[in-house]
Amino acid sequence: MTAPAARQAVVTGGTRGIGLAVADRLAAEGWSVLTLARRPVAAHPHRFTACDVTDPAAVRAALGPLDRVDALVTCAGLAGANRLEGDDALWHAIIDTNLHGTYHACKAVLPKLPDGTGRIVTIASVLGLRGVADQTAYCAAKHGVIGFTRALALAAAPRGITVNALCPGWVETAMAHQRYAELGITPAEAASTVPTGHVATPEDVADAVVWLLRPGSRGITGHALPIDGGTLALP
């Protein structure tokens, strides 16, 4: 008997942080994983294609060889302190990577997803659910990702495809350490602001991704699920 083909997942931003943890976890679960990222890294453990997700033609070219995609996880992201009176170039770069990159990947993958079992998980942020004064671009981008996710969930629902957003708070990544430096705080001080008392790991987010990709999650779509240790429950 021929073994069934491995399920195919595409992970954008899959060479570091949350994206790498998601790719690793899916591979461990038996998925065939294609990772996309702007810059290649040495000895990447998964199939890799260099692709700037802000370029729709590049995204289409990267995914063109795939006849079928069972799941897409959009982890490509960019952050940086930004106020309204700040750098316009940084604003556009953050919006392009986080919001437009998510749009381009979803648009290219949606026709390849199987009816009934296809899954999309976007990585948003708790800053897609609240505002922070010096994060105007990142908040705008992640609010946009959540709105887009909810709308796409409704559009894809007749095909039985689910679309959900995960909204991490503090996660132990290079991006978090960039933010610690901007705020002038230590990792321990960041953890002290979380009700559970600890910063999430990329693997915590990967666990939530895997849960949303399982058959039992078919009734869950159009949601923005925080992974924040209770931060958004604070008054």
C-alpha positions as CSV (number, residue, x, y, z in Angstrom):
1,M,0.0,0.0,0.0
2,T,1.3,3.5,-0.9
3,A,1.7,5.7,2.1
4,P,-0.4,8.9,2.0
5,A,1.3,12.0,0.9
6,A,2.4,14.3,3.7
7,R,0.3,17.4,4.2
8,Q,1.8,20.5,2.7
9,A,2.3,23.6,4.9
10,V,3.7,27.0,3.8
11,V,5.2,29.2,6.6
12,T,6.2,32.7,5.8
13,G,9.0,34.2,7.9
14,G,10.0,30.7,8.7
15,T,13.7,31.1,9.3
16,R,13.6,32.6,12.8
17,G,11.5,33.2,15.9
18,I,7.9,32.2,15.8
19,G,8.1,31.2,12.1
20,L,11.0,28.7,12.7
21,A,9.3,27.2,15.7
22,V,6.1,26.7,13.7
23,A,8.1,25.1,10.8
24,D,9.9,22.8,13.3
25,R,6.8,21.7,15.0
26,L,4.9,21.0,11.8
27,A,7.8,19.0,10.5
28,A,7.8,17.0,13.7
29,E,4.1,16.4,13.2
30,G,4.7,14.9,9.8
31,W,4.0,17.9,7.6
32,S,6.0,18.7,4.5
33,V,7.0,22.3,5.2
34,L,8.1,25.1,2.7
35,T,9.4,28.1,4.4
36,L,9.6,31.6,2.8
37,A,11.7,34.4,4.0
38,R,13.4,37.5,2.6
39,R,16.9,36.3,3.4
40,P,18.2,32.7,3.4
41,V,20.1,31.3,6.4
42,A,22.8,28.7,6.5
43,A,21.8,25.1,7.1
44,H,18.1,25.8,7.2
45,P,16.4,22.5,8.4
46,H,13.3,22.8,6.0
47,R,12.7,23.4,2.3
48,F,13.4,27.1,1.8
49,T,12.7,29.6,-0.9
50,A,13.9,33.2,-0.7
51,C,10.9,35.4,-1.1
52,D,10.0,39.0,-0.2
53,V,6.4,38.7,0.8
54,T,5.9,42.4,0.0
55,D,6.3,41.5,-3.7
56,P,3.2,39.8,-5.0
57,A,5.0,38.5,-8.1
58,A,7.7,36.9,-5.9
59,V,5.1,35.2,-3.7
60,R,3.3,33.8,-6.8
61,A,6.6,32.5,-8.2
62,A,7.6,30.9,-4.9
63,L,4.3,29.1,-4.5
64,G,3.6,28.4,-8.2
65,P,5.3,24.9,-8.2
66,L,2.9,23.7,-5.4
67,D,-0.2,22.0,-6.8
68,R,-1.8,21.8,-3.3
69,V,-1.3,23.6,0.0
70,D,-3.1,22.2,3.1
71,A,-2.1,25.0,5.5
72,L,-0.6,28.5,5.4
73,V,0.9,30.2,8.5
74,T,1.9,33.8,8.0
75,C,4.7,34.7,10.4
76,A,6.7,37.2,8.3
77,G,6.8,40.4,10.4
78,L,8.7,43.6,11.0
79,A,8.5,45.9,14.0
80,G,10.0,49.2,15.3
81,A,9.2,52.1,17.4
82,N,7.2,54.6,15.3
83,R,5.2,57.7,16.1
84,L,3.1,59.8,13.7
85,E,5.8,62.4,13.5
86,G,8.4,59.7,12.8
87,D,9.9,58.0,9.8
88,D,7.5,57.5,6.9
89,A,9.8,54.8,5.4
90,L,9.6,52.7,8.5
91,W,5.8,53.1,8.6
92,H,5.5,51.8,5.0
93,A,8.0,49.0,5.6
94,I,6.0,47.7,8.7
95,I,2.7,48.0,6.9
96,D,4.0,46.3,3.8
97,T,5.6,43.3,5.6
98,N,2.9,42.6,8.2
99,L,-0.3,43.5,6.4
100,H,0.4,43.4,2.6
101,G,2.7,40.4,3.1
102,T,-0.1,38.5,4.8
103,Y,-2.5,39.5,2.0
104,H,-0.2,38.4,-0.8
105,A,0.5,35.0,0.8
106,C,-3.2,34.4,1.4
107,K,-4.2,35.4,-2.1
108,A,-1.6,33.1,-3.6
109,V,-2.5,30.1,-1.4
110,L,-6.3,30.3,-1.2
111,P,-6.9,28.6,-4.6
112,K,-4.5,25.8,-3.7
113,L,-6.3,24.9,-0.4
114,P,-8.5,21.9,-0.3
115,D,-12.2,22.4,0.5
116,G,-13.2,21.1,3.9
117,T,-9.7,20.8,5.4
118,G,-7.8,23.9,4.3
119,R,-6.4,26.1,7.0
120,I,-4.9,29.6,7.3
121,V,-3.4,31.0,10.5
122,T,-2.2,34.5,10.5
123,I,0.2,35.8,13.2
124,A,-1.1,39.1,14.5
125,S,-0.4,40.5,17.9
126,V,-2.0,41.8,21.1
127,L,-1.2,45.2,19.5
128,G,-3.8,44.3,16.9
129,L,-6.3,44.5,19.8
130,R,-5.1,47.6,21.6
131,G,-3.0,50.7,21.0
132,V,0.5,51.7,22.1
133,A,1.7,55.3,21.6
134,D,5.0,54.6,19.9
135,Q,3.8,51.7,17.8
136,T,1.5,53.4,15.4
137,A,2.6,51.4,12.3
138,Y,2.7,48.1,14.1
139,C,-0.7,48.6,15.7
140,A,-2.2,49.7,12.4
141,A,-0.7,46.7,10.6
142,K,-1.8,44.1,13.1
143,H,-5.3,45.6,13.5
144,G,-5.4,45.3,9.7
145,V,-4.3,41.6,9.8
146,I,-7.1,40.8,12.3
147,G,-9.7,42.6,10.2
148,F,-8.5,40.9,7.1
149,T,-8.5,37.5,8.8
150,R,-12.1,38.0,9.9
151,A,-13.2,39.0,6.4
152,L,-11.3,36.2,4.7
153,A,-12.8,33.7,7.2
154,L,-16.3,34.7,6.0
155,A,-15.2,34.5,2.3
156,A,-13.6,31.1,2.7
157,A,-16.4,29.6,5.0
158,P,-18.5,28.2,2.1
159,R,-15.5,26.1,1.1
160,G,-15.0,24.8,4.6
161,I,-11.7,26.5,5.0
162,T,-10.9,28.1,8.4
163,V,-9.0,31.3,8.9
164,N,-7.9,32.5,12.3
165,A,-5.4,34.9,13.8
166,L,-3.1,34.3,16.8
167,C,-2.2,37.4,18.8
168,P,0.9,36.9,20.9
169,G,2.0,39.2,23.6
170,W,5.6,39.1,24.8
171,V,7.4,36.2,23.1
172,E,11.0,35.4,23.6
173,T,12.4,36.4,20.2
174,A,14.9,38.8,18.7
175,M,12.0,41.1,18.0
176,A,11.1,41.2,21.7
177,H,14.6,42.0,22.7
178,Q,14.5,44.9,20.2
179,R,11.4,46.1,22.0
180,Y,13.1,45.6,25.5
181,A,15.9,47.9,24.3
182,E,13.4,50.5,23.0
183,L,11.7,50.5,26.4
184,G,14.9,50.3,28.4
185,I,13.7,47.2,30.3
186,T,15.0,43.7,31.0
187,P,13.3,40.4,30.1
188,A,12.5,39.9,33.8
189,E,10.8,43.3,33.9
190,A,8.7,42.4,30.8
191,A,7.7,39.1,32.4
192,S,6.6,41.0,35.6
193,T,3.9,42.8,33.5
194,V,2.3,39.5,32.5
195,P,-0.3,38.1,34.9
196,T,1.1,34.5,34.6
197,G,4.6,35.9,35.3
198,H,6.4,34.5,32.2
199,V,7.1,35.5,28.7
200,A,5.8,33.0,26.1
201,T,8.2,31.0,23.9
202,P,7.9,30.6,20.1
203,E,7.0,27.0,20.8
204,D,4.0,28.1,22.8
205,V,2.7,29.9,19.7
206,A,3.6,26.9,17.5
207,D,1.5,24.7,19.8
208,A,-1.5,26.9,19.2
209,V,-0.9,26.8,15.4
210,V,-0.9,23.0,15.4
211,W,-4.2,23.0,17.4
212,L,-5.8,25.3,14.8
213,L,-4.7,23.0,12.0
214,R,-6.2,19.9,13.4
215,P,-9.5,18.5,12.1
216,G,-11.2,19.1,15.4
217,S,-10.8,22.9,14.9
218,R,-13.0,23.0,11.9
219,G,-15.7,24.9,13.8
220,I,-13.3,27.7,14.8
221,T,-12.9,30.4,12.2
222,G,-12.7,34.2,12.1
223,H,-11.2,34.5,15.6
224,A,-8.3,36.5,17.0
225,L,-6.9,34.4,19.9
226,P,-4.5,36.1,22.3
227,I,-1.5,34.3,23.6
228,D,-0.6,36.8,26.3
229,G,-0.6,35.2,29.7
230,G,-3.7,37.2,30.6
231,T,-2.4,40.6,29.8
232,L,-5.5,41.8,27.9
233,A,-7.6,40.8,30.9
234,L,-5.9,43.5,33.0
235,P,-8.0,46.6,33.7
